[in-house]
Amino acid sequence: MRIITLVRQVLDAEESVRVRGGAVDLEGSKLVMDTMDEYGVEEALRLREAASGETPVEVVALAVGPERAEESLRTALAMGADRGVHVVTNELLDAIALSAVVAQVARGEGADLIFCGGQQADWDSQALGAATAERLQWPQATWTSQLERKGSTLVGKHEVDEGSETFEVQWPAVVTTQQGLNEPRYPTLPNIMKSKKKEIRKQPLEAFGIAPRLKVLGSEIQVKERKRKILDGKDASAAAAQLVKMLREEAGVVA
Amino acid sequence: MILMVAEQSNGVLSKSAYELAQAARQLQGELPNFGEVTALVLGSGVAAAASAAALLADQVLVADMPALGQYDAEVWASAVAQIAGEGEAQVVLIAGSRSGREYSPRVAVKLDAPLLEDVIRLQCESFGEGAGVVLRAEHYTFLSRVTERIETQAPAVVVTVKPGSFVAAAAGTTPAEQLDVDLQLPQKRLKVTGSIQEKTGRIGLTEADVVVSGGRGVGTQEAFAELVEGLADQLGAPVGATRAVVDAGWRPYAEQVGQTGKTVQPKLYVAVGISGAVQHLSGMNKSQCIVALNKDADAPIFKITDYGIVGDVKEIVPALIAELRK
């Protein structure tokens, strides 16, 4: 069994966002593997560990992005992934365009299972997993918070519109991750050393014949003006009375 | 044709359908040669929803089939792509619900169309034979901290619309024609073996006008039930929670507001004992009016607060409830 786990390098959520010249400027900011992708790498490693004795599992981490994206690929290898594939490009791909790259790599690798984040922390997109599944004509399980392999079946739980569902699906399949799926491991020093020797295959994006059709016209940080009327609550009743008065008379949000 | 997929829940047309209708009418107004606004209603036993949709669109296509009794991403994508393809829809509008955002990418791939995700504004630039439609949109990126303007040009474009971004269209008085459609549907491959519904008598988090959320600052699970639920009941609001509270097991995941939970945009958002981590803010920072109650005057939540009280929530919340009862 071969698992591809998608790894994207994004702005650390704790960092503030800067916009320069109509685009988000990542220069000098801390970039990390998307948390949602960490869950995918961890889950792939757990499936590999659980499969000991049966058919061996290979975990391939895949990154599509600029040279610096190799850092996140190295993190995945240090966590334990067997090898990496890096499709190198400086072009900004949207989820639909990127899914075509992922699907081609999956076909070339003969992958049986793909993990990707339920949502990407830079695009705020949720489309990548489903679009990839459609291109491969595979089923998908999105927002997965529990997963277990039973032979050729994946048994799990995922979040839906109102509540959650337990499911069964035969692989090949695409699984998108959600918090709660697992607690991603930290790379240990020996594994970091070992990861330096692991293979990362580089491929240029040009080989894939992808033409993104979304054009970014501009980005801005729109800050809603807030009133910031903050009361001292030492006298709880007085503060409560004043707050309710403002909510009723000034904001008009309470009847 | 502008195709809008009118979501329904238990046979009742969802609020999102009214918002999609507003977006569709706006596009139609910008370029009259778009033609008709067609609503598609999918489900089993959806006559009432279809009748409601008939007051929003120029034409309603109804696929009322037992096989559509339960949502499935592959089945829904197949149904919508068939209708969009046969009707040569230039724009396919889908609600930005969790399910809408799950199956819409499959529709886009099937139609070889670009996908505009979770848009808050939509504008049609031009429309011509051969060149396809040029759509401009705005959506949030970087955990809802950045507003990005995007453009695409294609014969057909799939768009998901962020809930709460368009005002609900008013229903008309003359119902549009309803046509039953028959669809070729694929076999379901994701077998649902059990369902855990959000058991709550309250209105859904994403649809509510008022949301009351609590964080770890509330203290304990018991205090959360007493204070946050108490205030929510007084305001007729659903309860939201931070990730820390959900991770601690105080509240179910279904109530989580933030990056990996729900995104809400109510008229009034009350944050009780919430410090304001970026991941939480991304799920609520577009709320119209934000009220924060927290003992720490330096908590980041106060930076985006309209009205707040610095103090002990165990004293302030009961005082607020008493004041609201007056």
Contacts between the chains, C-beta under 8 A, distances in Angstrom:
chain1	res1	chain2	res2	distance
A	11	B	142	6.6
A	13	B	143	6.3
A	13	B	259	7.5
A	13	B	278	5.2
A	13	B	279	6.0
A	14	B	278	6.8
A	17	B	142	5.0
A	17	B	145	5.0
A	17	B	146	5.8
A	19	B	146	6.6
A	24	B	141	7.5
A	24	B	142	6.4
A	24	B	146	5.9
A	36	B	260	7.7
A	94	B	114	7.4
A	94	B	115	7.5
A	95	B	105	6.8
A	95	B	115	7.0
A	95	B	117	7.3
A	96	B	105	6.6
A	96	B	108	5.6
A	96	B	109	6.8
A	96	B	114	6.3
A	96	B	115	5.1
A	99	B	105	7.3
A	99	B	109	7.1
A	118	B	260	7.4
A	119	B	259	7.4
A	119	B	260	7.4
A	121	B	142	7.4
A	121	B	143	6.0
A	121	B	259	7.3
A	122	B	141	6.4
A	122	B	142	6.0
A	123	B	117	7.8
A	123	B	141	5.7
A	124	B	117	7.7
A	124	B	118	6.8
A	124	B	139	7.3
A	124	B	140	5.6
A	124	B	141	5.1
A	124	B	142	7.1
A	124	B	143	6.7
A	124	B	144	6.6
A	125	B	117	5.4
A	126	B	101	4.5
A	126	B	102	7.1
A	126	B	105	8.0
A	126	B	117	7.1
A	127	B	101	7.2
A	127	B	104	7.1
A	127	B	105	3.8
A	127	B	108	7.6
A	127	B	115	5.8
A	127	B	117	5.9
A	128	B	105	7.6
A	129	B	105	8.0
A	130	B	73	6.5
A	130	B	102	5.7
A	130	B	103	6.8
A	130	B	104	7.7
A	130	B	105	4.0
A	130	B	106	5.4
A	131	B	105	3.8
A	131	B	106	7.0
A	131	B	108	6.8
A	131	B	109	5.3
A	131	B	115	7.6
A	133	B	106	7.2
A	134	B	77	7.0
A	134	B	105	6.7
A	134	B	106	4.1
A	134	B	109	4.1
A	134	B	110	6.7
A	135	B	109	5.8
A	139	B	74	6.6
A	139	B	189	3.7
A	139	B	190	5.2
A	140	B	73	6.2
A	140	B	74	7.9
A	140	B	102	7.8
A	140	B	190	7.1
A	141	B	190	6.0
A	142	B	73	7.4
A	142	B	102	5.1
A	143	B	98	7.1
A	145	B	253	7.5
A	155	B	193	8.0
A	159	B	98	7.0
A	159	B	253	6.9
A	160	B	71	7.6
A	160	B	98	6.3
A	160	B	99	6.8
A	161	B	9	7.9
A	161	B	71	7.7
A	161	B	97	5.6
A	161	B	98	5.0
A	161	B	99	5.2
A	162	B	9	7.8
A	162	B	197	6.2
A	162	B	198	5.1
A	162	B	204	6.9
A	162	B	254	7.3
A	163	B	195	6.6
A	163	B	196	5.0
A	163	B	197	4.4
A	163	B	198	4.7
A	163	B	254	5.9
A	164	B	195	7.7
A	164	B	196	4.9
A	164	B	253	7.2
A	164	B	254	7.6
A	165	B	192	5.0
A	165	B	193	7.9
A	165	B	194	6.6
A	165	B	195	5.1
A	165	B	196	7.2
A	166	B	192	7.3
A	166	B	193	4.8
A	166	B	194	4.1
A	166	B	195	7.8
A	166	B	196	7.9
A	167	B	190	5.4
A	167	B	191	6.2
A	167	B	192	5.5
A	167	B	193	6.2
A	168	B	190	7.9
A	168	B	191	4.5
A	168	B	193	5.8
A	169	B	189	6.2
A	169	B	190	4.9
A	169	B	191	6.8
A	170	B	189	7.0
A	178	B	260	6.3
A	179	B	243	7.1
A	179	B	260	4.4
A	180	B	253	7.0
A	213	B	114	4.2
A	213	B	152	5.4
A	213	B	153	7.4
A	213	B	154	6.1
A	214	B	114	5.8
A	214	B	116	7.5
A	214	B	150	5.3
A	214	B	151	7.5
A	214	B	152	5.3
A	215	B	150	6.6
A	215	B	151	4.7
A	215	B	152	6.8
A	216	B	148	6.1
A	216	B	149	7.2
A	216	B	150	5.7
A	217	B	136	7.1
A	217	B	149	4.2
A	217	B	150	6.4
A	217	B	151	5.5
A	218	B	148	7.4
A	218	B	149	4.9
A	219	B	141	7.1
A	219	B	146	5.2
A	219	B	147	7.0
A	219	B	148	4.7
A	219	B	149	7.3
A	220	B	146	7.1
A	220	B	147	5.6
A	221	B	145	6.5
A	221	B	146	5.8
A	221	B	147	7.4
A	222	B	147	4.8
A	224	B	285	7.6
A	224	B	286	7.4
A	224	B	304	7.6
A	226	B	290	6.8
A	226	B	303	7.6
A	226	B	304	5.4
A	226	B	305	6.0
A	226	B	306	5.2
A	227	B	305	7.9
A	227	B	306	4.3
A	227	B	307	6.6
A	228	B	302	7.0
A	228	B	303	7.6
A	228	B	305	6.0
A	228	B	306	7.1
A	228	B	308	7.7
A	229	B	306	6.9
A	229	B	307	5.2
A	229	B	308	7.3
A	230	B	297	7.3
A	230	B	302	5.9
A	230	B	305	6.8
A	230	B	307	7.8
A	230	B	308	4.4
A	230	B	309	7.3
A	230	B	310	6.1
A	231	B	307	7.7
A	231	B	308	6.8
A	231	B	309	4.8
A	231	B	310	7.2
A	232	B	309	7.7
A	232	B	310	6.0
A	232	B	311	7.1
A	233	B	293	7.6
A	233	B	309	4.2
A	233	B	310	5.5
A	233	B	311	2.1
A	233	B	312	7.0
A	233	B	315	7.2
A	233	B	316	5.2
A	234	B	311	6.5
A	236	B	311	6.2
A	236	B	312	7.4
A	236	B	315	3.9
A	236	B	316	4.9
A	236	B	318	7.8
A	236	B	319	4.2
A	237	B	319	4.8
A	237	B	322	7.6
A	237	B	323	7.6
A	239	B	309	4.8
A	239	B	311	6.5
A	239	B	316	6.6
A	239	B	319	7.3
A	240	B	309	7.4
A	240	B	316	6.2
A	240	B	319	3.7
A	240	B	320	4.5
A	240	B	322	7.3
A	240	B	323	4.5
A	241	B	319	7.9
A	241	B	323	5.3
A	243	B	291	7.2
A	243	B	307	5.8
A	243	B	309	5.9
A	243	B	320	6.8
A	243	B	323	7.7
A	244	B	320	6.8
A	244	B	323	4.5
A	244	B	324	6.0
A	246	B	307	5.6
A	247	B	268	7.4
A	247	B	289	7.7
A	247	B	291	7.1
A	247	B	307	6.5
A	251	B	268	7.6
A	251	B	289	5.0
A	251	B	306	6.8
A	251	B	307	7.1
A	253	B	210	7.4
A	253	B	267	5.3
A	253	B	268	4.1
A	253	B	288	7.3
A	253	B	289	4.9
A	254	B	235	7.2
A	254	B	268	7.0
A	254	B	324	7.0
